Amino acid sequence: MAGAFSAVNENGIAVVTFDLPGEPVNKITGPVLDEFSTLLTRLAEDGMVRGVVLISGKPDTFIAGADIEQFARLRSAAEATALARTGQELADRVAGFPKPFVAAIHGACLGGGFELALACHWRVVSDSPKTQLGLPEVQLGIIPGVGGTQRLPRLVGARAALDMILAGKSERADKAYRLGMADEIVPESILRRTAVAAAERLVRSGVPERRGRGGVQAFFLDRTPIGRRIVYSQAEKQVREKTGGHYPAPLAALEAVRTGLERGLQAGLVEEARLFGELAMTDVSRNLVQIFFATTSLKKDDGVPGAAAMRVPPVRRLAVVGAGFMGAAIAGTAVLNAEVEARLKDADLPRVGKGIRGARRILDDRLERRRLRQPKYEQLVALLSGAADYSGFLRADLVIEAVFEDLEVKRRVLAEVERETGERAIFATNTSTIPIGQIAAGAARPEQVIGMHFFSPVEKMPLLEVIPHAGTAADTVVRAVRFGRKMGKTVIVVGDSPGFWVNRILLPYMNEAGILVREGVPIDLIDRTMTEYGFPVGPVTLLDEVGLDVGAKVAKVMHGAFGERLEPSDVLDRMLADGRQGRKNGKGFYEYREGKKAGPDAQVYALLGLTPQENTPQATVERRLLYSMLNEAAMAAHEGVIRTPRDGDIGAIFGIGYPAFRGGPLRTIDALGPARVVDTLRELAGIYGPRFKPAPSLVAMAERGEKFYPER
Amino acid sequence: MENQSAGRRVAVVAGVRTPFARSGTVFRDVPAVALARYAVKELIYRAEIDGREIDQIVFGQVVQSVLTPNVAREVSLLPQFPPTIPAYSLNRACASAAQAIENIATQIAIGHADAGIAGGVESLSDIPILHSRRMTRILMDASRARSLGQRLGAFSRVRPKDLVPVSPAIAEPSTGESMGQSAEKMAKENGITREAQDRVALMSHQRAAAATADGRLTAEIVPWLGGRELDEVTTADNGIRPDTSMDALAALKPVFDRKYGSVTAGNSSPLTDGAAAVLLMSEEKAAALGYEPLAFIRSFAVAAVDPGWQLLMGPAFAVPKALERAGIAWSDLGLVEIHEAFAAQVLSNVQAWGSQEWADRLGLPGPVGDVDWERTNVMGGSIAIGHPFAATGARIVTTLANEMKRQDVEFGLVSICAQGGMGYALVLERN
């Protein structure tokens, strides 16, 4: 292997360029560590070298972090701890290097890369928005293992460090500089020059003392044991609230930080490596790492075989028919992330105006949170426009339809759009229930018709289902998938069957929630059970959020398509008859006061003629809800609704909020074992009826001892 | 007939404008640059043109904003365009947009561009308020000060009267005469009666109201979406009074000469905000892209008179020049558009064109021509529609080109009077 590091001597300053051969980004691997170690020895001994600058040879990446594939192959906690110790020792050698050691950072500087930078004596960062510094390890269920939990709090104080480490978040260069993580911030064009000059300065006059920031209060909270105790306990409280106790990594990171600050650097490093090893072997970390791999591979997956070689024109202009809530959010998200023109069309101008306003709100929010600067904001706003006619559609590359969920309406819109657009324009329908093939049935260019199922709120929900129908051309799929990704979405390509994937597996779960309500199980008990399982919200709250009318409509379509198995209870109809649509009209299963959700609405029980059964065991509730989803997932997967289990699990996690630490419903089946799942389903079917009858494919899997994912 | 102008033929492909709104109403909080960008953006979408086809952009603005002195460049930096379209702003007073059209047309004619956008914008709701000269001096001294003491020293010179702001006047710098005073002077010297002026104003309102009602005028307007929720829609000009009458007009007091005057708010154009833009192409380019041009530019001419004489008589010189360059006679004109700064000015110009005395002065064998009101300002004019100074030229060219197409007229004339004693004329042709 060609070397990853090359050094040139510039008047006594060794400029070391890190450029990992054959990879788009720099990452820390075993061989890289070895080579770096040898290099350190050589630089220390070289009498011609008085100082060192470390810089990246990659565009827009300093060091992206440790090699996660290598990490995933670790077999024991001891092995993982040993790996962390190796990294720590190397970082220690940098920190204790006899000559000034300067990091010149442009682009992603994450995880182990940031930890290495933290060990350097001086950090110069480029002011590019691409420069991001952070320790995202907790997102993989682990903690920084190369001294990050030790050096960051020493540099910026306990509070700022915990803020970053516990959430696994990254900061842009300007904020990193303000917080003290960087010593100098300069344009990328003079990064190298400035770093070399800094090294020369450090050679002459040593590292200047860094002054504490933020006055008396900061001194108390960051630099006194009593103050820090307050910080720790607050951080712990916040972490517990946020993770519901499902994610051990943030608490472990807190422990490592605390040990280091209270008992010294060496004790802290030992504790950091120990906890790193321990966490590396947890199921939570294993599952989160798999999700990382899945999303990474989805970023390169255009949805059809051979897509990589396909050259398709990019979408420059998006047109959206239907400027309602959904259409506006699609336009706003497209403008924000894909920076394309977005032209809205609706029946009348006030609706168009409101739609543009709605789309702009997504940009306003970024401006207020300083994620956008004013000039950029103005340019993005200028990408938005609209009319009550089809002007501006002729040059649209992609038209997304977000009109009323009605087959005839959608067909009419499709016919109009086909008349008004150019030959190559794609027509994407944003439907949640209507089969794409039916909408495309009368199309002039059916090969350019596809489904793009967005989730609400579009600007926040990370998932997009792309649904080709039987006659959709491959390049249409590729264009839709690539554009969805430009919009910032994780895109899965799913089959054109009712409910597609996400609503398909969600519906039996929601139905079961309705049946539980009908049986008198308290609303909040149902929701609490599932949030304790790890969902962000319970199914009843979700119904209120989605809208009971929408829920009822989807339930009817699905019942019609799949028959008795998906027969809903009468709860939604009775609620709707009482004028309850959920959050949107402030009346649902829950009470809403001034737009805020309050407790369960006691009148609901009276309406349904029920007495809440407070003593229902949560284990039963959990089993019934979970297994109805698992069974449907197995069934749909077998039918080919998803291409791979990976897509199914990612869809459930990003589309429904299925607990990420559990890896997704198909991984859950694997973890429980298909045989055990089948047994439980049979037991449930015996008690509650045939809707729990295990999917034949699942029974077959159990008999053959198969799993969705091959054993690691 | 032979085309007299040199070079390639230039097509008017499309034109749009914002609604024209009396200053301080719909566009009170909208910067001029936003109006200009909006008009051009919608022009692109309505014309279904790819922004990459545009080679140059020129925009007129009379009262420039301090923050965006080159409004054209801000327009050309719309994200619908590549950032590489050169653009500049100009000021030929009320003929600015017409001048912008001429400049783009010239660039196309000589082959330096194939397609361009010309337009103009004015917001009299968004004007720079200046400090007095003394105050300006103090502020500049303060900004140059090197110490707090020097800075305080500079500010210690401020007197209360220095804080009175200076706003730009619509007065001739060379004569100190306001434009209304000039119109008043012209009415008196040319014997234009109050009644004749009011009749022009009434016709302007009635025709603009009719063209708004039947959609001819609104067809060229891109609706404005305003208000907090952008759901307050403006689809038409808000200065048009369908219900005005000779009696109502007669009841208005003269503004510039209360005692002996005849120029009123009713027979003058109002202060207006708005933007207008026109898409121009070489004939070949238009054909290649599949556009059916509304009209072609046949000729143009500009003239100037001594502002101390009759300020708004420029068109009386410019129009015969443009006709001569077009190689046509007044009688060949199927439609005429005269910018109505003041009814008194319109009638003064009309009187000159029709008189032998004027012809003698210009050395012409006979009068330029008699105005046929049935073919002139058929959809009203600036008195009713409004007059955002630098936008008016593009508004009139668009209106004329559209109407020439509707009526299938061969030749049309645009006449615009402008501050500084200037007059502008432009001839359009079809076929």
Interface residues (C-beta under 8 A of the other chain):
Chain A: E339 E341 R343 L349 P350 R351 V352 G353 K354 I356 R357 R360 Q379 L380 A382 L383 S385 G386 A387 A388 S391 G392 L394 R395
Chain B: R37 K41 E42 I44 Y45 R46 E48 D50 L77 L78 P79 Q80 P223 L225 G227 R228 E229 L230 D231 E232 V233 T235
